[in-house]
Amino acid sequence: MSRQRQINKKEEIKQLILNTAREIMVKEGIDKISIRKITNTLDYSPGIVYHYFKDKEEIIETLLKEGYGEILNSIRVIKDYEKEPEKEIRERFISYINAVLEFSDYYLAIVLSDKVSILQYTSMLHKGVSEDRKSIKILCDSIRKGIQLNQFKECNVELTAQALWVSIFGLTVRLIIEGEIDIEQKEKLINQQLDILISGIKKQ
């Protein structure tokens, strides 16, 4: 077997392990992932899994970085609008919601977990969150820009960003739980939520 084929084979096995762990997470919850369940599903020996991952926690961490990270990237790819912070906020939240709905089962399995090792990636309510969560930092930057442009009220920027985020999180979870909502209704709900939230921070 050529070196490139060996590399491809190793990557294939690694992804198979991750895909199996992801299926367990979606069906049973992230806490139910275990080396034993993975090996039983794949009919592998534990040694094969340990060859690619140090332990279960490394598998979970990899899943978090791949999946939840992709969802959060939906916020970061939206362009900055120099004079229109409201437009930035709207577009980033809409992009975020749509990304979440695309990976809804995966998202719920992660964000509804109260496991400490998961919360180190997903917690959003602690003081100083804008320093270690890029998504909140981006939102803070947009709010701060609105204040500087005299479009938004003076406020505690981080607390405001957290409040906005939690409100959108609530709507997003309900959209997932209630399932088949037609596109027109979904868009109306999202826009109405954003109208209400942004009106609370805009200068009259």
C-alpha positions in Angstrom: 0.0 0.0 0.0 1.4 3.4 -1.0 2.0 6.0 1.6 -0.8 8.2 0.3 -3.2 5.3 0.5 -2.1 4.6 4.0 -2.8 8.2 5.0 -6.2 8.1 3.3 -7.1 4.9 5.0 -6.1 6.3 8.4 -8.3 9.4 7.8 -11.2 7.2 6.7 -11.0 5.2 9.9 -10.7 8.4 12.0 -13.8 9.9 10.4 -15.7 6.6 10.8 -15.0 6.8 14.5 -16.2 10.4 14.7 -19.3 9.7 12.6 -20.2 6.8 14.9 -19.7 9.0 18.0 -21.8 11.8 16.4 -24.7 9.3 15.8 -24.6 8.2 19.4 -24.6 11.9 20.5 -27.6 12.7 18.4 -29.6 9.6 19.3 -28.8 9.3 23.0 -27.1 12.5 24.1 -23.5 13.6 24.3 -23.0 12.0 27.8 -23.7 8.6 26.3 -20.7 8.6 24.0 -18.2 5.9 25.1 -15.3 4.0 23.7 -17.2 0.8 24.3 -20.3 1.9 22.4 -18.1 3.1 19.5 -16.2 -0.2 19.3 -19.3 -2.3 19.6 -21.0 -0.4 16.8 -17.9 -0.6 14.5 -16.8 -4.1 15.6 -13.4 -2.6 16.4 -11.1 -3.4 19.2 -10.6 -0.5 21.7 -7.0 -0.3 20.7 -7.9 0.9 17.2 -9.9 3.8 18.7 -7.1 4.7 21.1 -4.7 4.8 18.2 -6.5 7.8 16.9 -7.8 9.4 20.1 -6.4 9.7 23.5 -9.7 9.1 25.2 -13.5 9.8 25.0 -13.0 13.4 25.9 -10.8 14.0 22.9 -13.4 12.5 20.6 -16.1 14.8 22.1 -13.8 17.9 21.9 -13.2 17.1 18.2 -16.9 16.8 17.5 -17.5 20.2 19.3 -14.8 21.9 17.2 -16.1 20.5 14.0 -19.8 20.9 14.5 -20.5 23.7 16.9 -17.5 25.6 15.4 -19.1 25.4 12.0 -22.3 26.8 13.3 -20.6 29.7 15.0 -18.6 30.4 11.8 -21.9 31.3 10.2 -21.7 34.5 12.2 -18.1 35.3 11.4 -18.5 35.1 7.6 -21.0 37.9 7.4 -19.3 41.1 6.2 -19.0 44.2 8.4 -21.1 47.2 7.4 -19.1 50.3 8.4 -22.2 52.5 9.0 -24.9 49.9 9.5 -24.4 47.9 12.7 -28.1 47.0 12.8 -27.7 45.3 9.5 -24.7 43.4 10.8 -26.6 42.1 13.8 -29.6 41.1 11.7 -27.6 39.3 9.1 -25.4 37.5 11.6 -28.4 36.2 13.7 -30.3 35.1 10.6 -27.2 33.3 9.3 -26.8 31.7 12.7 -30.4 30.5 13.0 -30.3 29.0 9.5 -27.1 27.2 10.2 -28.5 25.8 13.5 -31.7 24.6 11.8 -29.5 22.7 9.3 -27.8 20.8 12.1 -30.6 20.9 14.6 -30.2 17.5 16.3 -26.5 18.0 16.5 -27.0 21.5 18.0 -29.4 20.4 20.7 -27.2 17.6 21.8 -24.4 20.1 22.4 -26.1 23.3 23.7 -28.5 21.5 26.1 -25.8 19.6 27.8 -24.8 20.7 31.3 -21.6 18.7 31.3 -18.7 20.8 32.5 -16.4 19.7 29.7 -19.0 20.9 27.1 -19.9 24.1 28.9 -16.3 25.2 28.6 -17.1 25.6 24.9 -20.8 26.6 24.9 -21.4 28.8 28.0 -22.4 32.3 27.1 -23.6 34.0 30.4 -20.4 34.4 32.4 -18.8 37.8 33.0 -16.0 38.4 30.5 -17.5 36.1 27.8 -16.6 38.6 25.1 -13.0 37.9 25.8 -13.2 34.1 25.2 -16.1 33.7 22.8 -15.5 35.1 19.3 -19.1 35.1 18.4 -20.0 37.3 21.4 -17.0 39.6 20.7 -18.3 40.1 17.2 -21.7 41.0 18.5 -20.2 43.3 21.1 -18.2 45.1 18.3 -21.5 45.7 16.4 -23.2 47.1 19.4 -20.3 49.3 20.3 -20.2 50.6 16.7 -23.9 51.5 17.0 -23.2 53.5 20.2 -20.3 55.3 18.6 -22.4 56.2 15.5 -25.1 57.5 17.9 -27.6 54.8 16.6 -27.8 52.7 19.7 -28.3 53.7 23.4 -25.4 53.8 25.8 -25.4 50.4 27.6 -23.3 47.7 29.2 -22.2 46.2 25.9 -21.4 42.7 27.0 -24.6 42.3 29.0 -26.6 43.6 26.1 -24.9 41.1 23.7 -25.6 38.3 26.1 -29.3 39.3 26.4 -29.7 39.4 22.6 -28.0 36.1 22.2 -30.2 34.3 24.8 -33.3 35.7 23.2 -32.3 34.4 19.8 -31.3 31.1 21.4 -34.8 30.7 22.8 -36.4 31.3 19.4 -34.0 28.9 17.7 -34.7 26.1 20.1 -38.5 26.5 19.7 -38.1 26.4 16.0 -36.2 23.1 16.3 -38.6 21.6 18.8 -41.8 22.5 16.9 -40.4 21.2 13.7 -42.3 21.7 10.5 -43.0 25.4 10.4 -43.4 26.8 6.9 -40.7 29.1 5.6 -42.9 32.2 5.5 -43.9 31.8 9.2 -40.3 31.1 10.2 -39.1 34.2 8.5 -41.8 36.4 10.0 -41.0 35.0 13.5 -37.3 35.7 13.1 -37.8 39.2 11.7 -40.3 40.1 14.4 -37.9 38.8 17.1 -35.1 40.9 15.7 -37.3 44.0 15.3 -38.3 43.8 19.0 -34.7 43.1 20.2 -33.1 45.8 18.1 -35.7 48.4 19.0 -34.7 47.9 22.6 -31.2 49.1 21.9 -31.8 51.8 19.3 -32.0 55.5 20.0 -35.5 56.8 19.4 
